[in-house]
């Protein structure tokens, strides 16, 4: 079943995270949105917080099986490299019915660390976000650091920024990295939690601590909400004046949240032509 490096056939409909629960040091870079199935992640080019270390989900596809209106089943060799390129991020449904994917799994440590820290505009928020922009894409590839800007009710007329970190290692190593690259955050062990990678999948999707991983077999949408979203990619640092305008707009608009996800790490080393997702180096 496994090769070296490890790979496994994943059929549409399988719950990948549940399968990997028994493989404590194996993972796949998918899972930020837990309600998206395997087919959506791979044909649409999904990503995960492992993006820095291993790239996009589609970067780990080594083969696939697809069928068209003639009913012929084709693997990578038969379909050819052009079609194989297109279905990895170019929407598989545009070209046929994807029957299966062959995925190269990646190695993760037995223990990973997550942290969540909240700051407000009264705590030097502008300076922190500005510094974040200049270091987030240069951090070691073991650390993914995301920020969320929002205007929750408890902070009327101000903005809260939440820094969410995912580190492939233990707390001690994480603290050393942030003390070097972003000491302004003031991270302490109090905000950090060590866990297995599969437990992080539950945490990231707001499933209560202590819940059995068997819940991944269910089709229940936890923390259900309905939103309208828009994404963009930028290459230039937003100046402090621009950050002030963004905060003003968020305060006036109310129920809006911005998610900032930095690229970097191995994404800088993968060609923009590798798959139909060109946003790589410099974003």
N, C-alpha and C positions, 0 to 999 in steps of 0.2 A: 504493500500500500504506500509505503514511503520510499522516496529516493533520497539522494544526497546531493544538493540540499533538499530538505523534505518537501514533498508535494503530495497532493491528494485530489482525487476526483470529487467535485462537489456538484450534486444534481440540483436543479431548480426545485425549491420547496424544502430543502434541508435547512435546519437552523444551524448555521456554522458555529456560532458562539457556543451552543450547547455541546456540539461535537468536541470543540477544543477544550471544554471544561476538564476533560480527562488528560489533556496534554498541557501540563502547566507551564511549559516553556515554548509553546508554539502558538502563533497568532496569525492574523491576516489583517491588513490595513483597511478595515471597514467597520462601521458601527456607530458613527456619530448620530445618525437618525435611526433609532432601533426599529421603527416601523417599516423601513425600506427593506425589501427582500433581496435575496442574493442576485436575482435577475436585474433588479433596478440598480444595485450598486455597481455591478460589473459592466452592464451595457451602457449605463449613464456616466460611468467614471467617478464613482464615489470615493470619498477620502475618510480618513480617521486621524486621530491624534498621533498615530505612528507615521504620519506623512513625512516628517523630518528624517526619520531613520530609514524608511523603506519606500517612500513615494506613495503613489495612488494605488487603489485596489487593482486597477487595470494593468499596472506595471508588473503585477505578479501572476498574470494569466499566461500560461505556457501552451495551452491548447483549448479547443472548444469543439462542440459538435452542433451543427446547424442543418436545418432542412428548409427547403423552399416549396413552391407550389407543385413541383414534380415529385415530391416525397423522397428525394434522394438525400441520404444522410452523409454529410461531409465533415471531416475533421480538418485540422489546420493544413495538412499536406494536400488534401483534395481541393479545399476551397481556395487555396492560394494566399499569399501574403497580403495582397491588397484588401480582400474581404476580411481576413483576420484582423488587419489593422483597423478597418472601419467599425467592426462590431465592438471594439474595446473603447467605448466612450462615445461612439457615433450613433448610439441607440440600436441595439440588436434587432428590434422589431421592424426597423426600416429595411432590413435585408433578408429576413426570414424568421424562423422560429428557433431560438436557441434551446437545445436539448440538454447540454451540460457544459460545464467549465472545468478545466484542469488548472489548479491553482498551486503556486509555490508558496508554502507556508514560511513564515519568518520566525526567527528566534527572539524570545523576550526573556528577561530574568524571571526567576520564580517570584520575586517580590518587586512591585512597582510602588511609586509614591504619588499621591495626589494632594493638592492643597487648594483652598479657596480663601481669598482675602478680599474684604470690601474696603474701599476708600471713598471719601466724598470730596466735593469741591473745596471744602473747608480744610482738607488735609493735603494740600499741595497737588491736587489732581492733575492740573494742566502740566506741571513739570514732570509728573510721573508718566503721563501718557506720551509726552514728547520724548522722554528718555526711552520708554518702551519701544517706540518706533525705531529708534536708532540701534537698539541691541537685540530686538526680538528675532530678526533674521540672521543674527550672527551667533546665537547661542549654540552650545554643543548639541549635536543631533539626538542626544538622549533626552532632551527637554523640549516639550511643546508648551508654549505659554500663550494662552488666549485671554482676551479681555472683553468684557461686556459693559456697555454704557447704558444706564437706564435711569428712570425718574420714579422710583417707588414712592408710595404714599407716605412712608415714614420720613422721607427726606424732601418734603415739599419745597419747591423753588430752588432745588439744588440737584445735583446729579451724583449718582453712585456708580463707581466703576468696580467691577468684580474681576479679579485676576484669578484665572483657573489654570493650574499647572499640572502636567502629567509627565512624570520622570521615570525613566527606565533604570531604576535603582532604588536604594534606600534613602531615608531622610538625611543621614549624615552627608552623603554625596551631593544631594540636592542643595543643602544649605551652603556648601562650599561653592557651588556653581553660581548661585544667586548673590552671595556675598561678593563675588568677583565682578559679576556683570550687571546686577541691579540691586545694589545695597539699599537704594531708596525705598524698596518695598518693605524692608524690615521684617523679613520672614523669620519665624521662629517655629520650633517643633510643634507648638500648640495648634498651628493651622494645618499640620501635615498628618496624613494617614497612610500607613503602609498596607498593601493588600496584594492579592493575586491579580493577574491581568483580567481574568474572567470576572472577578468581583468588581473591577473597575468598570466593566461594561454595564453592570447593574447600576453602579453609582452614577455614571454619566447620564443614564436615562431615568434618573430620579426614582429608582426603585428602592424602597426602604432598606436600610442596613439590616443585615441578618436574614434577608429573604433567600430562600433556596434558589440555586441556579436553575432548578427545574422550571422556574417561571419563564425561562427563555423558550420553552416549548409551547407556551400559551400564546394566544393571539389577542391579548388584552392591551389596550393602549393606555399606559399609565401617564398621569399628568396631562390629560387630554386638554387641548386648547386649539383654537382656530385662528390662524394668523395669515397676513399677507406679507410676502417677503420679496426683497429685491437684492441682488448680489452685484458686486462690482470688484474689479481688480485695480490696484494702484501700484505705482512704482516710486513715486516721490513722497518724501516726508511731508506731512501736514504741519505747517508752522503753528506756533502758539496762538497767533491771531485767528487762524483757521479753526483751531481746537476750541477757542472761546466762542466762535460763531456756532459751531456744532452743538456745544453745550447749551447755548441760548435757544437754539431751535428745539432741542430735546425737552428743555424745560417748558417751552410754550406748547409743544405738541402733546406732551403728557405720555400716553401709553405707547411708547416706542422704545425698542431696544436695539442697539447696534452691537453686532458681534464682529470682532476683529481677529482674524486667523492668519498668522504670519507664515509665509513660505520660507524656504531656506533649506539647510541641510542637504540631503541627497537630491532634493528637487532642483538644486542649482546645477547638478551634474547630469541630469536627464535631458535629452534633446527635446525641443518643442515639437519635433516631427515624429517622436516615438509613437504616439497615439493621437487621436483627434482632440486632444486637450493641450493647447499650446502654452498655457500659462505656467511657466516653469521658473527659470532663473530671473531674479530681479523683481519678482512680485511680492 
